[in-house]
Amino acid sequence: MSVKTPIKKESIKRKLEFLYGEKSKDIYQDIEKLIQTYAARNKESKPWVTENDVMLITYGDSIREPGKKPLQTLKEFLVDYGDSTNSVHILPFYPYTSDDGFSVVDYREIDSELGNWNLVNDLAEHFDLMFDAVINHMSKSSEWFQGFLSDDDKYKGFFIEADPSLDYSKVTRPRALPLLTSFSTENGEKHVWTTFSEDQVDLNYKNPEVLLEILDILNMYVINGARYIRLDAIGFMWKRLGTSCMHLEETHTLIKLIREVLDHSAPGTILITETNVPHKDNISYFGNGHDEAQMVYQFPLPPLTLYSFLNNNARKLSEWADSLEPLTPETSYFNFLASHDGIGMRPTEGILSEEEKDRMVAKTKEHGGYVSYKDNGDGTNSPYELNINYLDALTHPNENEEIRIERFIAAQSVLLSVIGVPGVYIHSLLGSQNYYKGVEESGINRRINREKLDKHELVSELNDDTLRGKVFHQLSERIKLRRQQSAFHPNAAQEVLFLDDRVFSIIRSNEETRESILVLINVSDESVSLKVDYQGRDIISGQQIDRELTLDKLQTMWIKI
């Protein structure tokens, strides 16, 4: 499809007028020029996702090799060992000062420790890539913020000045840190909005120059190989005192505007919103199903899957999956179990009771993990995320190795079966475990799941009879099998069956290919006998099924009906 489609001028102008009032006319002219410039460089629209799309989530230097830039090492490793996935989310690879990449110094540069744009472009020749757009905030060491402090005309109004005497009690706080930070500037002391940390200074989207810079940067990412753009911490983008400053109408309008601009300048680019919040707020970023993000992170899936296996009961997971709203052909969920962050607990609000959440917290600590807390604004804290490797979250490190692997592969099979596009964290694919040294050296709980691996040692383990090798080969084969089934298309229908609380049961059906798969995943440690109204072949074991079957403990069946 050609990119030369008429620009929806009035639609863009309405959004700009809502955000910027009288300034919107001049802003539109700049946006129109930007669209025309980048549209000329994007010749063809990218296609929508299919069952073949499975994404690996990794840092640029998760795998290291002496004498080589990590991005080169990553590409070489994935070319040799990463044939189970076709897409790669490289976590922030820009120069940064803290938060393992999420305090960006320069959006337009590659961290020299990792490599350069040529290496990113080379990786894009082999895999579809997802880039991070860490556009809610920026490092205090950035040229932008330093210019703001020195009263540089270019950066005036790029960040949010605040009066500390006002009431900020309604503002949502993701971390138990001060909302405002004092800085010395050319014009005296100023208090500036810092939602996540004093080194992550929030951008001011009430200044249209900020929006124009960001739109140019996002288009530059597409030119350099981004098929997907992950909008990090996007729910915080617009601030209005007296509100929670989360999920405001202005924020949604900004994302719709970004979507509309990219639809013209780089059609087929997929926006994914990252909002670690309760489900209703999360899916609000689909907009009307055609005008906002094409994908949203499916944040309830990691804690609910973990809860199911810890309790030998899939009822909560099944009920939640049954409540999911139908998708449009232009939207899908981005599913994951593990990531560079912890297992978020906020998405379980309204699903799990406080007692059930407390049991998960206790299990996390029992399995060697940590718990991070959020400030509730009333002097109390509550669990924000569980910081633990997902393999260790599911099983005690001292448990029988065979059971550990079976439970882990069964959990990953939930991820690979449910409606949406699966994202597999590199430390899940590689069978990693809790990395305590990282926490001890940094004091950062999230480092428990961010180990940097030596390539030669890794390859040796993968080719040996180790836990890492067994997990890698079994999970890789399960992913490859999944990618061959049209019933697992991200938009194929999903029906939840309530056959037994110990079994997560769904039917995925592709209307176009008429292929249907009955998914049965035993989350318990005991065998389960079932009667089903279907006949078919389990494509995992090859077993023929005729209405009656027995699932071994932790067994998965994908029965092609």
C-alpha positions as CSV (number, residue, x, y, z in Angstrom):
1,M,0.0,0.0,0.0
2,S,1.4,3.4,-1.0
3,V,2.0,6.0,1.7
4,K,0.5,8.7,-0.5
5,T,-2.9,8.9,1.1
6,P,-4.5,12.3,1.7
7,I,-3.6,13.8,5.1
8,K,-6.7,14.1,7.3
9,K,-6.1,17.7,7.9
10,E,-9.3,18.5,9.9
11,S,-8.8,15.5,12.2
12,I,-5.2,16.5,13.1
13,K,-6.2,20.2,13.4
14,R,-9.0,19.3,15.9
15,K,-6.6,17.5,18.1
16,L,-4.1,20.3,18.0
17,E,-6.8,22.9,18.8
18,F,-7.9,20.9,21.8
19,L,-4.3,20.7,23.1
20,Y,-3.0,24.1,22.1
21,G,-5.8,26.4,21.2
22,E,-4.8,29.4,19.1
23,K,-1.3,28.1,18.6
24,S,-2.6,25.1,16.7
25,K,-2.6,26.6,13.2
26,D,1.2,27.2,13.1
27,I,1.8,23.8,14.6
28,Y,-0.2,22.1,12.0
29,Q,1.9,23.5,9.2
30,D,5.1,22.1,10.9
31,I,3.4,18.7,11.2
32,E,2.3,18.7,7.6
33,K,5.9,19.4,6.5
34,L,7.2,16.6,8.8
35,I,4.7,14.1,7.3
36,Q,5.6,14.9,3.8
37,T,9.3,14.7,4.5
38,Y,9.1,11.2,6.1
39,A,6.4,9.8,3.8
40,A,8.7,10.3,0.9
41,R,11.2,8.0,2.6
42,N,8.7,5.3,3.6
43,K,7.7,3.6,0.3
44,E,5.5,0.8,1.5
45,S,3.1,0.2,4.4
46,K,4.2,-2.5,6.8
47,P,1.7,-5.4,7.1
48,W,-0.3,-6.2,10.2
49,V,0.9,-8.9,12.6
50,T,0.2,-12.7,12.2
51,E,0.7,-15.9,14.3
52,N,4.3,-15.8,13.1
53,D,5.1,-12.7,15.1
54,V,6.8,-13.5,18.4
55,M,9.0,-10.9,20.1
56,L,12.1,-11.4,22.1
57,I,12.6,-8.7,24.8
58,T,16.3,-7.9,25.6
59,Y,18.7,-5.2,26.6
60,G,21.3,-4.4,23.9
61,D,24.0,-5.8,26.2
62,S,22.2,-8.8,27.8
63,I,24.8,-10.9,25.9
64,R,28.4,-9.8,25.9
65,E,31.6,-10.9,24.2
66,P,35.1,-9.6,24.7
67,G,36.3,-7.3,21.8
68,K,32.9,-6.8,20.3
69,K,30.1,-4.2,20.7
70,P,27.1,-5.8,22.4
71,L,24.7,-5.0,19.5
72,Q,26.9,-7.0,17.2
73,T,27.1,-9.8,19.6
74,L,23.3,-9.8,20.1
75,K,22.8,-10.0,16.3
76,E,25.3,-12.8,15.9
77,F,23.8,-14.8,18.8
78,L,20.2,-14.3,17.5
79,V,21.1,-15.3,14.0
80,D,22.6,-18.5,15.3
81,Y,20.2,-19.3,18.2
82,G,17.2,-17.0,17.9
83,D,15.3,-18.7,15.1
84,S,12.3,-19.2,17.4
85,T,11.4,-15.5,17.2
86,N,11.1,-13.0,14.3
87,S,11.0,-9.7,16.3
88,V,13.3,-8.1,18.9
89,H,12.5,-5.4,21.4
90,I,15.8,-3.8,22.3
91,L,15.3,-2.0,25.5
92,P,16.6,1.6,25.5
93,F,19.9,1.7,23.7
94,Y,20.4,5.5,23.9
95,P,23.0,7.3,26.1
96,Y,21.6,7.4,29.7
97,T,22.5,8.2,33.3
98,S,20.3,6.0,35.4
99,D,17.4,3.5,35.6
100,D,19.2,1.0,33.3
101,G,18.5,3.1,30.2
102,F,15.2,4.9,31.1
103,S,16.8,8.3,31.8
104,V,17.8,9.2,28.3
105,V,20.5,11.8,27.6
106,D,20.0,11.9,23.8
107,Y,17.1,10.3,21.9
108,R,18.9,10.5,18.6
109,E,22.1,8.7,19.5
110,I,23.1,5.1,20.4
111,D,25.0,4.5,23.6
112,S,28.6,4.1,22.4
113,E,29.1,1.2,24.8
114,L,26.5,-0.7,22.9
115,G,27.4,0.2,19.3
116,N,26.1,2.6,16.7
117,W,23.2,3.1,14.3
118,N,24.8,0.8,11.7
119,L,24.6,-2.1,14.0
120,V,21.0,-1.3,14.8
121,N,20.2,-1.1,11.1
122,D,22.0,-4.4,10.5
123,L,19.9,-6.1,13.2
124,A,16.8,-4.7,11.4
125,E,17.8,-6.5,8.3
126,H,17.3,-9.8,10.2
127,F,14.5,-9.1,12.6
128,D,11.5,-6.7,13.0
129,L,12.5,-4.3,15.8
130,M,10.7,-2.5,18.6
131,F,12.3,0.7,19.8
132,D,11.6,2.4,23.1
133,A,10.2,5.9,23.1
134,V,11.0,7.0,26.6
135,I,9.2,10.3,26.0
136,N,7.5,11.1,29.4
137,H,10.8,12.1,30.9
138,M,14.5,12.8,30.1
139,S,17.8,12.7,32.0
140,K,18.7,15.8,34.0
141,S,22.1,15.6,32.2
142,S,20.5,15.9,28.7
143,E,21.2,18.9,26.5
144,W,17.5,19.7,26.7
145,F,17.4,20.0,30.5
146,Q,20.8,21.7,30.8
147,G,19.6,24.2,28.2
148,F,16.4,24.7,30.3
149,L,18.6,25.3,33.4
150,S,20.7,27.9,31.6
151,D,17.7,29.7,30.2
152,D,18.5,28.7,26.6
153,D,15.7,30.1,24.4
154,K,15.4,26.8,22.6
155,Y,14.6,24.8,25.7
156,K,12.4,27.3,27.6
157,G,9.3,25.6,28.6
158,F,10.5,22.1,27.8
159,F,10.1,20.9,31.4
160,I,7.4,21.5,34.0
161,E,8.0,24.1,36.6
162,A,5.9,23.7,39.8
163,D,5.0,25.5,43.0
164,P,5.8,23.3,45.9
165,S,3.2,25.1,48.1
166,L,0.3,23.8,46.1
167,D,-1.6,20.5,46.8
168,Y,-0.3,17.5,44.8
169,S,-2.0,14.9,46.9
170,K,-4.2,13.6,44.1
171,V,-1.2,12.9,41.8
172,T,-0.6,9.2,41.2
173,R,2.8,8.2,42.5
174,P,4.5,5.1,40.9
175,R,7.4,5.2,43.3
176,A,7.9,6.3,46.9
177,L,10.0,9.3,45.9
178,P,9.4,13.1,45.8
179,L,7.2,14.3,43.0
180,L,9.1,17.7,42.7
181,T,12.8,18.3,42.6
182,S,14.6,21.6,43.3
183,F,17.2,22.7,40.7
184,S,19.4,25.8,40.6
185,T,18.9,27.7,37.3
186,E,20.0,30.8,35.6
187,N,16.9,32.5,37.1
188,G,17.2,31.1,40.6
189,E,15.8,28.0,42.3
190,K,13.1,26.2,40.4
191,H,11.0,23.1,41.4
192,V,10.6,20.8,38.5
193,W,8.2,17.8,38.0
194,T,10.0,14.5,38.3
195,T,7.5,11.6,38.4
196,F,10.0,8.7,38.6
197,S,13.2,10.1,40.0
198,E,15.2,13.3,40.3
199,D,17.2,12.1,37.3
200,Q,14.1,11.6,35.2
201,V,12.6,15.1,34.5
202,D,9.2,15.2,32.9
203,L,8.7,16.8,29.5
204,N,6.2,19.5,29.1
205,Y,3.8,18.7,26.3
206,K,1.9,21.9,26.9
207,N,4.8,23.4,24.9
208,P,4.1,22.4,21.3
209,E,7.8,22.6,20.5
210,V,8.3,19.5,22.6
211,L,5.6,17.6,20.6
212,L,7.3,18.6,17.3
213,E,10.7,17.4,18.5
214,I,9.2,14.1,19.6
215,L,7.3,13.5,16.4
216,D,10.5,14.0,14.4
217,I,12.4,11.6,16.7
218,L,9.7,8.9,16.4
219,N,9.8,9.2,12.6
220,M,13.6,9.0,12.7
221,Y,13.2,5.7,14.6
222,V,11.1,4.2,11.9
223,I,13.6,5.2,9.2
224,N,16.2,3.3,11.3
225,G,14.3,0.0,11.5
226,A,11.5,0.4,14.1
227,R,8.4,-1.6,13.1
228,Y,7.1,-1.2,16.6
229,I,7.4,1.8,19.0
230,R,6.9,1.3,22.7
231,L,5.5,4.3,24.4
232,D,7.1,4.0,27.9
233,A,5.2,5.3,31.0
234,I,2.8,7.0,28.6
235,G,-0.1,7.4,31.1
236,F,1.8,10.3,32.8
237,M,2.3,12.5,29.8
238,W,0.0,15.4,30.6
239,K,-0.2,17.1,33.9
240,R,-3.2,19.0,35.3
241,L,-3.2,20.0,39.0
242,G,-6.2,18.8,40.9
243,T,-6.3,15.5,39.0
244,S,-4.4,12.2,39.3
245,C,-2.4,13.3,36.2
246,M,-2.9,9.8,34.8
247,H,-4.8,8.8,31.7
248,L,-6.0,12.4,31.1
249,E,-8.0,13.2,27.9
250,E,-5.0,15.3,26.8
251,T,-2.8,12.3,27.1
252,H,-5.1,10.2,25.0
253,T,-5.3,13.0,22.4
254,L,-1.5,13.2,22.2
255,I,-1.3,9.4,21.5
256,K,-4.0,9.7,18.9
257,L,-2.1,12.5,17.3
258,I,1.1,10.5,17.2
259,R,-0.8,7.6,15.7
260,E,-2.4,9.8,13.0
261,V,0.9,11.4,12.0
262,L,2.7,8.0,11.8
263,D,-0.3,6.5,9.8
264,H,0.5,9.2,7.2
265,S,4.3,9.4,7.4
266,A,5.1,5.7,8.1
267,P,2.0,3.5,7.6
268,G,2.0,0.2,9.3
269,T,4.1,1.4,12.3
270,I,2.7,-0.2,15.4
271,L,2.4,1.9,18.6
272,I,2.4,-0.1,21.9
273,T,1.4,1.7,25.1
274,E,3.1,0.6,28.4
275,T,0.8,1.4,31.3
276,N,1.2,-0.7,34.4
277,V,-2.3,-0.1,35.7
278,P,-5.6,-1.8,36.2
279,H,-7.1,-3.5,33.1
280,K,-9.8,-0.9,32.4
281,D,-7.4,2.0,32.3
282,N,-4.9,-0.1,30.3
283,I,-7.2,-0.9,27.4
284,S,-8.5,2.6,27.2
285,Y,-5.4,3.2,25.1
286,F,-7.0,1.3,22.2
287,G,-9.2,4.4,21.8
288,N,-12.2,3.4,19.6
289,G,-10.2,0.5,18.3
290,H,-9.0,2.4,15.2
291,D,-7.5,5.7,16.3
292,E,-5.1,5.2,19.2
293,A,-2.5,2.5,20.1
294,Q,-2.6,-0.7,18.0
295,M,-1.4,-2.7,21.0
296,V,-1.4,-2.4,24.7
297,Y,0.7,-4.4,27.2
298,Q,-1.4,-7.1,28.8
299,F,-0.3,-6.4,32.4
300,P,-2.7,-8.7,34.3
301,L,-1.4,-11.8,32.5
302,P,2.0,-12.1,34.4
303,P,0.6,-12.0,38.0
304,L,-2.6,-14.0,37.2
305,T,-0.6,-16.7,35.5
306,L,1.8,-16.8,38.4
307,Y,-1.1,-16.9,40.8
308,S,-2.6,-19.9,39.0
309,F,0.4,-22.1,39.2
310,L,1.2,-21.1,42.8
311,N,-2.3,-22.1,43.8
312,N,-3.0,-25.0,41.4
313,N,-6.1,-23.2,40.3
314,A,-6.7,-21.3,37.0
315,R,-10.2,-19.9,38.0
316,K,-9.0,-16.3,38.4
317,L,-7.0,-16.4,35.1
318,S,-9.9,-18.0,33.3
319,E,-12.5,-15.5,34.6
320,W,-10.3,-12.6,33.6
321,A,-9.6,-14.0,30.1
322,D,-13.3,-14.5,29.7
323,S,-13.9,-10.8,30.5
324,L,-11.7,-9.5,27.7
325,E,-13.5,-7.4,25.2
326,P,-13.5,-8.3,21.5
327,L,-10.6,-6.7,19.5
328,T,-10.9,-4.8,16.2
329,P,-8.9,-6.0,13.2
330,E,-6.5,-3.1,13.9
331,T,-5.7,-3.8,17.5
332,S,-4.2,-6.6,19.6
333,Y,-2.7,-7.3,23.0
334,F,1.0,-7.5,23.6
335,N,1.3,-10.4,26.0
336,F,4.3,-11.2,28.3
337,L,5.1,-12.9,31.5
338,A,8.6,-11.7,32.4
339,S,10.3,-8.4,31.5
340,H,13.2,-6.2,32.5
341,D,10.8,-4.9,35.2
342,G,9.1,-6.9,38.0
343,I,5.7,-8.6,38.0
344,G,3.3,-5.7,38.4
345,M,0.7,-6.0,41.2
346,R,-1.5,-3.0,40.3
347,P,-3.2,-4.8,37.4
348,T,-4.6,-7.3,39.9
349,E,-6.7,-4.6,41.6
350,G,-10.3,-5.8,41.5
351,I,-9.3,-9.3,40.5
352,L,-7.3,-10.6,43.5
353,S,-8.1,-9.9,47.1
354,E,-5.6,-8.3,49.5
355,E,-5.2,-11.7,51.2
356,E,-4.5,-13.4,47.8
357,K,-1.9,-10.7,46.9
358,D,-0.3,-11.0,50.3
359,R,0.2,-14.7,49.6
360,M,1.9,-13.9,46.3
361,V,4.2,-11.5,48.1
362,A,5.0,-14.2,50.7
363,K,5.8,-16.7,48.0
364,T,8.0,-14.3,46.2
365,K,10.1,-13.8,49.3
366,E,10.2,-17.5,50.0
367,H,11.5,-18.1,46.5
368,G,14.3,-15.6,47.0
369,G,12.7,-12.5,45.4
370,Y,12.1,-8.9,46.5
371,V,9.1,-6.7,46.7
372,S,8.9,-3.0,45.6
373,Y,6.3,-0.7,47.1
374,K,4.4,2.4,45.9
375,D,3.3,5.4,48.0
376,N,-0.5,5.5,48.4
377,G,-0.4,9.2,49.3
378,D,-1.9,8.6,52.7
379,G,1.2,7.6,54.5
380,T,0.9,3.9,53.6
381,N,2.6,1.8,51.0
382,S,1.4,-1.2,49.0
383,P,3.1,-3.8,46.8
384,Y,3.8,-2.3,43.4
385,E,5.8,-5.2,41.8
386,L,7.4,-8.5,42.6
387,N,11.1,-8.4,41.7
388,I,12.0,-12.0,40.9
389,N,13.0,-14.1,37.9
390,Y,9.8,-15.8,36.5
391,L,11.3,-19.3,36.7
392,D,12.1,-18.7,40.4
393,A,8.7,-17.0,41.0
394,L,7.0,-20.2,39.8
395,T,9.2,-22.7,41.7
396,H,11.4,-22.8,44.7
397,P,15.1,-22.8,43.6
398,N,15.6,-26.1,45.6
399,E,12.7,-27.9,43.9
400,N,13.2,-30.8,41.6
401,E,14.7,-29.6,38.3
402,E,12.3,-31.6,36.1
403,I,9.2,-30.1,38.0
404,R,10.7,-26.6,37.7
405,I,11.1,-26.9,33.9
406,E,7.6,-28.5,33.5
407,R,5.9,-25.7,35.4
408,F,7.9,-23.0,33.6
409,I,7.1,-24.4,30.1
410,A,3.4,-24.8,31.1
411,A,3.3,-21.1,32.2
412,Q,5.0,-20.0,29.0
413,S,2.4,-22.0,27.1
414,V,-0.3,-19.8,28.6
415,L,1.6,-16.8,27.1
416,L,1.9,-18.5,23.7
417,S,-1.8,-19.5,23.6
418,V,-3.9,-16.5,24.6
419,I,-5.1,-13.9,22.2
420,G,-2.5,-11.3,21.2
421,V,1.2,-11.2,20.3
422,P,3.6,-12.9,22.7
423,G,6.7,-11.2,24.0
424,V,9.4,-13.6,25.5
425,Y,12.0,-12.0,27.8
426,I,15.5,-13.1,27.0
427,H,16.1,-14.5,30.5
428,S,13.0,-16.7,30.1
429,L,14.2,-18.0,26.8
430,L,17.6,-18.7,28.2
431,G,16.5,-20.3,31.4
432,S,18.1,-17.8,33.7
433,Q,17.5,-17.6,37.5
434,N,17.6,-15.0,40.2
435,Y,20.7,-12.8,39.8
436,Y,21.5,-11.7,43.3
437,K,24.9,-10.1,42.5
438,G,23.2,-7.4,40.5
439,V,21.0,-6.4,43.4
440,E,23.8,-6.5,45.9
441,E,26.1,-4.3,43.7
442,S,23.4,-1.8,42.8
443,G,20.8,-1.8,45.5
444,I,18.2,-2.0,42.7
445,N,15.7,-4.8,43.1
446,R,15.0,-5.0,39.4
447,R,18.5,-6.1,38.7
448,I,17.6,-9.6,39.9
449,N,16.3,-10.2,36.4
450,R,18.8,-8.2,34.4
451,E,21.9,-10.3,34.4
452,K,24.5,-9.7,31.6
453,L,25.6,-13.0,30.1
454,D,29.0,-14.0,28.6
455,K,28.3,-15.4,25.1
456,H,30.8,-18.2,25.2
457,E,29.7,-19.4,28.7
458,L,26.1,-19.1,27.5
459,V,26.6,-21.1,24.4
460,S,28.4,-23.8,26.3
461,E,25.5,-24.1,28.7
462,L,22.9,-24.1,25.9
463,N,24.7,-27.0,24.3
464,D,25.1,-29.0,27.5
465,D,22.6,-30.9,29.7
466,T,21.9,-27.9,32.0
467,L,18.7,-26.4,33.3
468,R,19.4,-23.4,31.0
469,G,19.9,-25.7,28.0
470,K,16.8,-27.7,28.7
471,V,14.6,-24.6,29.1
472,F,16.0,-23.0,26.0
473,H,15.5,-26.0,23.7
474,Q,12.0,-26.9,25.1
475,L,10.7,-23.3,25.0
476,S,12.2,-22.7,21.5
477,E,10.5,-25.7,20.1
478,R,7.2,-24.7,21.7
479,I,7.4,-21.2,20.2
480,K,8.2,-22.6,16.8
481,L,5.2,-24.9,16.9
482,R,3.0,-22.1,17.9
483,R,4.1,-19.9,15.0
484,Q,2.9,-22.6,12.5
485,Q,-0.7,-22.5,13.7
486,S,-3.1,-19.9,12.2
487,A,-5.5,-20.5,15.1
488,F,-2.9,-18.5,17.1
489,H,-3.2,-15.4,14.9
490,P,-3.3,-12.4,17.2
491,N,-6.9,-11.6,16.1
492,A,-8.2,-15.2,16.0
493,A,-11.2,-15.6,18.3
494,Q,-10.8,-16.8,21.9
495,E,-13.5,-18.6,23.9
496,V,-12.8,-19.6,27.5
497,L,-14.1,-23.0,28.7
498,F,-14.6,-23.7,32.4
499,L,-13.9,-27.4,32.4
500,D,-12.0,-27.8,35.7
501,D,-10.4,-25.1,37.9
502,R,-7.1,-26.9,37.6
503,V,-7.0,-26.5,33.9
504,F,-6.8,-23.3,31.8
505,S,-9.0,-24.0,28.8
506,I,-9.6,-21.9,25.8
507,I,-10.5,-22.4,22.1
508,R,-8.7,-20.3,19.5
509,S,-10.4,-20.1,16.1
510,N,-9.3,-18.4,12.9
511,E,-12.3,-17.6,10.9
512,E,-10.4,-17.1,7.6
513,T,-8.5,-20.4,7.7
514,R,-11.2,-22.3,9.7
515,E,-8.5,-23.7,11.9
516,S,-9.4,-24.2,15.6
517,I,-7.2,-25.3,18.5
518,L,-8.4,-26.4,21.9
519,V,-5.9,-25.3,24.5
520,L,-5.7,-27.3,27.8
521,I,-3.0,-26.3,30.3
522,N,-2.9,-28.1,33.7
523,V,-1.7,-25.6,36.2
524,S,-1.8,-28.1,39.0
525,D,0.6,-30.8,40.4
526,E,-1.9,-33.7,39.9
527,S,-3.3,-35.4,36.8
528,V,-6.8,-34.3,35.6
529,S,-9.3,-36.3,33.6
530,L,-11.6,-34.4,31.3
531,K,-14.5,-35.0,29.0
532,V,-14.6,-32.6,26.0
533,D,-17.0,-32.2,23.1
534,Y,-14.2,-32.3,20.6
535,Q,-12.0,-34.7,18.6
536,G,-8.6,-34.0,17.2
537,R,-4.9,-34.4,17.5
538,D,-2.7,-32.9,20.2
539,I,0.0,-31.3,18.1
540,I,2.5,-31.3,21.0
541,S,2.4,-35.0,21.8
542,G,0.9,-36.3,18.6
543,Q,-1.8,-38.0,20.7
544,Q,-5.3,-38.5,19.1
545,I,-8.1,-37.2,21.4
546,D,-11.7,-38.5,21.2
547,R,-13.8,-36.6,23.8
548,E,-12.1,-38.1,26.9
549,L,-8.5,-37.4,28.0
550,T,-6.2,-37.2,31.0
551,L,-3.8,-34.4,31.5
552,D,-0.7,-35.2,33.4
553,K,0.4,-32.7,36.0
554,L,1.6,-29.4,34.4
555,Q,0.9,-30.9,30.9
556,T,-0.2,-28.7,27.9
557,M,-2.3,-29.9,25.0
558,W,-2.9,-28.0,21.8
559,I,-5.6,-30.1,20.2
560,K,-6.2,-29.2,16.6
561,I,-10.0,-29.8,16.3
